[in-house]
Amino acid sequence: MNRVSLKDVAKKAGVAPSTVSLVLNGKAKQRRISDTLAAKIQSVAKAAGYQPHPVAVHLRTGQSKILGLIVESISGSFFAALARTIEQEAEKYGYKVLYCSTENNPLKGRELIQMMLKHQVDGYLITPAPGMEKDIQQLVQDGKHLVLMDSYFEHIDTPYVLIDNYKGIYTCMDHLLKKGYRKIGFVTVDLELVQLQQRLLAYHNACKAYKIPATQQPVLKIPYNEPTKNITRHINRFLNKHKTLDAVLFATNYLGVAGVESLTHLGLRVPDDLAVVCFDDHDVFRLYPPGISALQQPIADIAKAAISLLMKQLGASKGKIGKQQIVLEGKFIQRKST
């Protein structure tokens, strides 16, 4: 089927192509085109299935009206919720979102950036994987509009939005320690990401503040991209090795979900045998009896702040850009697991 052109719409509506262009680009009132005629043209365009060619739009306006969103994982609940809000917020400014994931593979991340460059996206929203430093730096050097989310590279000056990872884990630890727990295990991901490093540092510093020896701070680092059954096995072995633990803190919600499965498999009761807290909430934690305490990330706020920063860079939002590094606080949700 041949693509419906602007000239086809003009012929069906009985007007000049320039009139159709003005109406479809929102300039009808500016050029004193009547509401009746504008409505007719829009109706004809819709009925004919007219879609403006993205290359033509870019040549005419200098914008594609498309944003590139690159996240860690499409399947992750955090990133899915983040993408959903970003799509909703972008639509308010007339932008569509091209959405894909790296699975924390820097080579894939590089390929996705190159693909988005070819699509001439107007701006980038990226949760960067380890090893993507050069690609991010190149976008900055090329003057591309960019906001990082959930993580950043300390030596690259870019706008970013993320939760206060250090304070979030410290809050979880402070809750457990004030409850009297002293033998607290920490389960995290074996990745060199700044947010994970901050979470691990907060765990150790909280232990230090309560004078818990380093030898009594057991940490399990699980390789990224492990199948769920393998993650559960890792946690099983960790808990069997450290039978004296009275609490465990999970650094991500997908580790926490696997941890709940592990506890069930081992026949451990929560909180009678083991108290449990997780950084980043999940529906499972609300539904699993007796309910798992968690540090809830402000996902909607992260997405809205990132879009706001990007829109100001693009000139689509009024006002000064202002602060470009935004760190938001999480909310501790206490349930009966502690």
NUGU-466258 format. One record per atom (N, C-alpha, C): y, x, z. Coordinates in steps of 0.1 Angstrom, whole numbers, plus 2048, in hexadecimal, padded with zeros to 3 digits. Layout:
YXZ/...
% end
This chain:
7F4809800/800800800/80C809800/8168067F7/82280D7F6/82B80A802/833815807/83C813812/84880A80E/84B801816/8577F8813/864801815/86C80180B/87880980C/884801810/88F808813/89B801816/8A07F980A/89E7FF7FE/8A27F77F2/89B7EA7F0/88E7EB7F4/8857DE7F3/88B7D37FC/88F7D7808/8957CE812/8A27C880C/8AA7D1807/8B77CD801/8B57C37F6/8AB7C57ED/8A87BC7E2/8A47AE7E7/89B7AE7F1/8967A27F7/8A179A7FE/8AB7A1804/8B579B80B/8C1797803/8C179D7F6/8CC79A7ED/8D97A17F1/8D87AD7F7/8E47B57FA/8E27C37F6/8ED7CB7F7/8EC7D97F3/8E47E17FE/8DE7EC7F9/8D67F5803/8DF7FA80E/8EC7FD80B/8F5802815/8F77F8821/8F77EB81D/8F87E0827/8EC7E0830/8E07E182A/8D47E1832/8D47ED83C/8D87F9837/8D980583F/8E280384B/8ED7FD848/8F77FB853/8F17F285E/8EB7E785A/8E57DD863/8DA7E386B/8D17EA864/8C57F086B/8C97FC874/8D4801872/8D980C87A/8E3808885/8E47FA887/8EC7F5892/8FB7F5890/8FF7F6883/90D7F7880/9137EB879/90C7DF87B/9107D3874/91E7CE879/9207CE887/92D7C988C/9387D3889/9357E0889/93F7EA886/9447E9878/93B7E586F/93F7E3861/9427D485D/9437CC867/9477BE866/93D7B685D/9307B985F/9267B1858/9237A5861/92279985B/92178D864/91378D86B/913787876/90678687E/8FB77F876/8FF77586E/8F676D866/8EF77685C/8F777E855/8F178784B/8E9792851/8EE79885D/8E77A2864/8D979D868/8D979186D/8CC78A872/8C2789866/8C878585A/8C078384F/8B979084A/8C179A84A/8BC7A8846/8B17AD84F/8B47AB85C/8AA7AF866/89D7A7865/89E79A862/892792860/88A796853/892799849/88B79D83C/8847AA83E/88B7B4845/8857C1847/8787C0850/8797B785A/86D7B5863/8617AF85B/8647A5853/85A79E84B/8547A7841/85C7B083B/8577B9831/84F7C5837/8507C7844/84A7D284A/8517DF848/85E7DE847/8667EB844/8667F4851/86380184F/86480B859/86C816853/87781A85A/87F825855/877832854/87883A84A/871846848/877851852/86F85685B/87485F865/87C86B860/878871855/87F87C84F/88C87884A/88D86C844/89A86783E/8A386484A/89E85F855/8A685C860/8AC869866/8A3873867/8A888086C/8B2886864/8B1886857/8BA88B84E/8C888484E/8C7877851/8D386F851/8DB87085E/8D3871869/8D9870877/8D887D87E/8D088687A/8CD893881/8C489188D/8BF88588E/8B5882899/8A987A894/89E87D89A/891876896/88F86A89F/8968698AB/89585F8B5/88685F8BB/88086B8BB/87386D8C0/8748788CB/86D8768D6/86C8808E1/85E8858E1/85C8928E3/84F8988E5/84B8998F4/8408938F7/83B893905/82E89A906/82E8A690C/8228AE90E/81E8AE91D/8128A9920/80E8A992E/8018B0930/7FD8B293C/7F18B993F/7E48B193A/7E48A493D/7D889D93A/7DB88E938/7D788892D/7D987A92A/7D1872934/7C6876938/7BD86E941/7C186E94F/7C9878954/7CD878962/7D686D966/7D4867971/7DB85B975/7EA85F977/7ED86A97C/7FB86F97E/80286F971/7FC876967/80287895A/80386B952/7F9863953/7F985694C/80584D951/80784D95F/812845964/81F84C960/820859960/82C86095C/83085D94E/82685D945/82885A936/82C84C934/82684293C/82A83493A/83983293E/83D838949/84B83694D/85583D943/85184993E/859850934/85B848928/850842923/85083A917/85A82E919/859828925/86281C928/870820928/87382B92F/881830930/887835923/87E83C91B/88384190E/886835904/87F82A906/88181F8FD/88F8198FF/89481A90C/8A181590F/8AC81C907/8A9828903/8B38308FC/8B08308ED/8A68288E9/8A38278DB/8998328D6/8928398DF/8898438DB/87A83F8DC/8728458D3/8648448D4/85F8518D9/8528508DE/84C85C8E5/83F8608DE/83F86D8DA/8338738D5/82C87A8E0/81F8758E4/8198798F0/80C8808EE/80A88B8F5/7FD8938F3/7FB89C900/7F08A2901/7ED8AA90D/7E78B790A/7E98C1913/7E48CE911/7D78D1918/7D38C9922/7C78CC92B/7C98DA930/7D58DE933/7D98EB938/7D48F7930/7D38F5923/7CF8FF919/7DC904912/7E1910915/7EE91590F/7ED915900/7E29188FA/7E19198EB/7E390B8E5/7DD9018EC/7DF8F38E8/7ED8EF8E9/7F38F38F4/8018F08F7/80A8F68EC/8079028E7/80F9088DD/80E9008D0/8018FC8CD/7FF8F48C1/8068E78C1/8078E18CD/80D8D48CE/81D8D58CC/8228E08D2/8318E28D0/8348E48C1/82B8EC8BA/82D8EE8AC/82C8E18A4/8238D88A8/8218CB8A1/82E8C38A4/8338C38B0/83F8BB8B2/84C8C18AB/84C8CE8AA/8578D48A2/8578CF894/84B8CE88E/8498C8880/84E8BA87F/84B8B288A/8508A488B/85E8A388E/8658AE891/8738AF893/8778A589F/8708A68AA/87389E8B6/8818A38BB/8888998C1/89589C8C6/8958A48D3/88B8A28DB/88A8A98E8/87C8A98ED/87A8B28F7/86D8B58FC/86C8B290B/8628AB90F/85E8A991D/8518AF91F/8508BA928/8438C2928/83F8C5936/8328C293A/82C8C8946/8258D4941/82B8E0944/8268EC93D/8198F2944/8108F793B/8048FD93F/80690C942/7FE91294A/80092194C/7FD92893E/80693193B/80593892E/80E933923/816928926/81F92291D/82D92891E/82F932926/83C938929/84393B91C/83D943913/843947907/84893B8FE/83F9318FD/8429268F5/84E91E8FB/84F91C908/85A91690E/86791E90C/86692B90E/87193490C/8769338FE/86D9328F4/8729318E6/8799248E4/8759198EA/87C90C8E8/88A90E8EE/88B9148FA/898916900/8A191F8F7/89C92A8F2/8A39338E9/8A892C8DC/89F9238D7/8A391B8CB/8AC9108CD/8B090E8DA/8BA9038DD/8B48F58DD/8A78F48DF/8A18E78DF/8A48E08EC/8A58D38EC/8A78CB8F8/89A8CA8FF/8998CD90C/88D8CF913/88E8CC922/8848C5927/8838C3936/8748C5939/8728CD943/8658CF949/8628C6954/8568C2956/8528B9961/8468BE968/8458BB975/83A8BE97E/8388CD980/83D8D5978/83C8E4979/8478EB972/8498F8973/8538FF96C/84F90E96D/857916966/855925966/86192B96D/85F932977/86A936980/87493F978/87094796E/879950967/87F94A95B/87D93D958/88393794C/88C92C951/89992D94D/8A3924951/8A2917949/89B90D94E/89A901947/89C8F5951/8A08EA94C/8A18DE955/8928DA958/8908D5965/8838D1968/8848C6973/87A8BE974/8798B497F/86B8B4984/86A8B4992/85D8B4998/85E8B09A7/8538AE9AD/8528AB9BB/8538B89C3/8588B69CF/8588C29D8/84A8C49DD/8438CD9D6/8358CF9D9/8328D69E6/83B8DF9EA/8398E69F6/83B8DCA02/8468D5A02/8498CBA0C/83E8C0A0D/8398BCA01/82F8B2A01/8228B6A08/81D8C2A06/8118C7A0C/8148CAA1B/8208CFA1E/8238D2A2C/8238C5A34/8288BAA2E/8298ADA34/81A8A8A37/8118AAA2E/8038A6A30/7FD8AEA3B/7FF8BBA3B/7FA8C4A46/8008C1A53/80D8BFA54/8148BCA60/80E8AFA66/80B8A5A5E/805899A62/7F789BA69/7EF8A3A62/7E28A7A67/7E38AFA74/7EB8B9A74/7ED8C1A80/7F28BAA8C/7FC8B1A8A/8018A9A95/7F789FA9B/7ED89CA92/7E2893A96/7D889BA9E/7D98A8A9F/7D08B0AA7/7C58B7A9F/7C58B5A91/7BB8BCA89/7BF8CBA88/7B58D4A89/7B88E2A88/7AF8E9A7E/7A48E4A7B/79B8EAA71/79C8E2A64/7A68E6A5C/7AA8DEA50/7A68E7A44/79E8E1A3B/79B8E8A2F/7A48E3A24/7A68ECA1A/7B08E9A0F/7A88EAA02/7A88E09F9/7A18E09ED/7AC8DF9E2/7AC8E99D9/7B68E99CE/7B08ED9C1/7B98EF9B7/7B58F39AA/7B89029A7/7AE9089A1/7B091799E/7B8919991/7C5916992/7CF918987/7DB91E98C/7E1927984/7EE92E987/7FA925983/7FB91A98A/806911987/80F911994/81C911991/82691399D/8249089A7/8218FB9A3/8208F19AC/8138F29B5/8098F89B0/7FC8FA9B7/7FE9069C1/8069109BC/80991B9C5/8119179D1/81B90E9CE/8239099D9/81B9009E3/8128F99DE/8098F19E7/8008FA9F0/7FB9049EA/7F290D9F2/7FB9159FC/8079199F9/810920A02/813917A0E/81690AA0B/819901A16/80E8FFA1F/8028FEA1A/7F68FDA22/7F5909A2C/7F6915A27/7F5921A2F/800922A39/80C91EA35/81891FA3E/817915A49/812909A46/8108FFA51/806904A5B/7FB90AA56/7F190FA5F/7F791AA68/7FF923A61/80592EA69/80F928A73/81691EA70/81F918A7A/818913A86/80C90EA85/804909A90/7FA914A95/7FD921A91/7F592CA96/7E692BA93/7E3926A88/7D5926A83/7D2933A7C/7C893BA80/7C5948A7A/7C2946A6B/7C5950A63/7C2950A55/7B394EA52/7AB953A5B/79C952A5A/797944A5B/7A093BA61/79C92DA63/7A4924A59/7A7929A4D/7AE921A43/7A6921A36/79A91AA37/79191AA2B/798913A1F/79791AA14/79D914A07/7929149FC/7919099F5/7889089EA/7919079DD/78F9109D4/79690F9C7/78C90B9BC/78E9009B6/7858FB9AC/78A8FD99E/782903995/787905987/78C8F8981/7978FA979/79C8EE972/7928EA966/7928DD963/78A8D8959/77B8D795C/7788D9969/76A8D796D/7668C896C/75A8C5967/7558B7968/7558B2976/7578A5977/75889F984/74C8A298D/7408A2987/7348A498F/7348B3994/73A8BC98D/73A8CA992/7458CB99D/7508C499C/75A8C49A6/7548BF9B3/74C8B49B2/7468AE9BE/73C8B99C4/7358C09BC/72B8CA9C1/7338D59C8/73E8D99C2/7468E49C9/74B8DF9D7/74F8D39D8/7548CD9E4/7488CC9EE/73D8C79E9/7318C69F2/72E8D49F8/72D8DE9F0/72A8EB9F5/7358F09FF/7418EE9FC/74C8F2A05/74B8EBA13/7488DEA13/7478D7A1F/73B8DBA27/7308DDA20/7248E2A27/7258F0A2D/72D8F8A26/730906A2B/739906A37/7428FCA37/74C8FBA42/74A8EEA4A/73E8EEA51/73B8E1A58/7438DEA64/74B8E8A69/7538E5A74/7618E0A71/7648DEA64/7718D8A60/7728CAA66/77F8C7A6B/7828BAA6F/78B8B2A66/7908B9A5C/7998B3A52/7988BAA45/79C8B4A3A/79C8BAA2D/7A88B4A25/7B08BDA1F/7BC8B9A17/7B98BDA08/7BA8B39FF/7B88B59F1/7C68B79EA/7C78C19E1/7D48C49DB/7D78BB9CF/7CE8B49CA/7D08AB9BE/7C889E9C0/7CC8939BA/7C58879BC/7B78879B6/7B688E9AA/7A888D9A4/79E8959AC/7A38A09B4/79A8A79BD/79789E9C9/7A18969CD/79F88D9D8/7958829D5/79687D9C9/78C8729C5/77E8789C5/77C8849BF/76F88B9C0/76B88E9CE/7758919D7/7728939E5/76D8879EC/77287B9E9/76D86F9EE/75F86D9EA/75C8709DE/74E86F9D9/7458789E1/74A8849E3/74288E9EA/73F88A9F9/7498859FF/748880A0D/73D875A0E/73D86CA04/733861A04/725867A02/7248719F9/7178789F6/71287FA02/71B885A0A/71788CA16/715884A22/719877A21/71786EA2C/721870A37/72D876A34/737878A3E/74086CA3F/744868A4B/74C85DA4E/75B861A4F/76485AA49/77285CA4A/779852A53/780856A5E/783864A62/77B869A6D/770862A71/768866A7C/762874A7B/75D877A6F/757884A6C/76188EA66/76A889A5E/774891A57/780889A53/78C88EA57/798887A53/79B88CA45/7A2884A3D/7A5887A2F/7B3883A2B/7BA88DA24/7C788AA1F/7C7890A10/7CF889A08/7D088E9FA/7DE88F9F5/7E289A9EE/7EF89A9E8/7EE8939DB/7F68899D9/7F687F9CE/7ED8749D0/7F38689D1/7EB85C9D4/7E38579C7/7DA84E9CA/7D18499BF/7CC83B9C4/7C98329BB/7C48259BE/7B88259C7/7AF82F9C4/7A38319CB/7A58339DA/7B083A9DD/7B383D9EC/7B78309F3/7BD8279EC/7C181A9F2/7B58119F4/7AC8129EB/7A08099EB/79480E9F3/79381C9F4/7888229FB/78981FA0A/77F819A10/780817A1F/77E824A26/786828A30/79181FA36/79F821A30/7A0827A24/7AD82AA1E/7B0839A20/7B4840A16/7B784EA17/7C6851A17/7CA858A21/7D885BA22/7DC865A17/7E8863A11/7EC86BA06/7FB86DA05/7FF8789FE/80D87A9FB/8108759ED/81786A9ED/81A8639E0/82586A9D8/82286D9CC/82D8739C3/8368689BD/84386B9BC/84C8619B7/84C8629A7/84185D9A1/83F85F993/84A85998B/84D84C98E/858845986/86584D987/868852993/875859995/87586698D/86986D98C/86887A985/86A877976/86486C971/865868963/87486595F/87A85C968/888858965/891863966/89086C96F/899878970/897881964/88B883960/88888B954/88F886947/88D879945/89387293A/8A287393B/8A8871947/8B6871948/8BC87F945/8B588A949/8B9897946/8B9899937/8AE895930/8AC897922/8B788F91A/8B988291E/8C387A917/8D1880918/8D4886923/8E188C925/8E389891B/8D88A091A/8D78AB911/8DA8A6902/8D389A8FF/8D48958F2/8E188D8EF/8E988B8FA/8F58848F8/8F48758F8/8E88708FB/8E58628FB/8E985B908/8EC863912/8F085E91F/8FD864923/90685B928/91386092C/913868939/91D87093B/91E878947/91A886945/91D88E94F/91A89D94E/90B89E951/9058A994D/8F78AB94F/8F58AD95E/8FD8B5965/8FC8B7973/8F08C0976/8EB8BD982/8DF8C5987/8D48C497D/8CE8CF979/8C38CF96F/8B68D2975/8B58D7982/8A88D9988/8A78CE994/89F8C5992/89E8BA99B/8908BA9A2/8918BA9B0/8858BA9B8/8858AE9C1/87B8A59BF/87B8999C6/8718999D2/8738919DC/86A8909E7/85F8859E5/8538889EA/84887F9EA/8498769F6/84086C9F7/83F863A02/831864A08/830866A15/823867A1B/81E859A1E/812855A19/80C848A1C/80184AA26/803845A32/7F9847A3C/7EF83BA3C/7E283EA3A/7D8834A3B/7CE838A46/7C2834A46/7BA835A52/7B0841A51/7B284AA47/7AA856A46/7AD861A4F/7B885FA57/7BC869A60/7BE863A6E/
% end
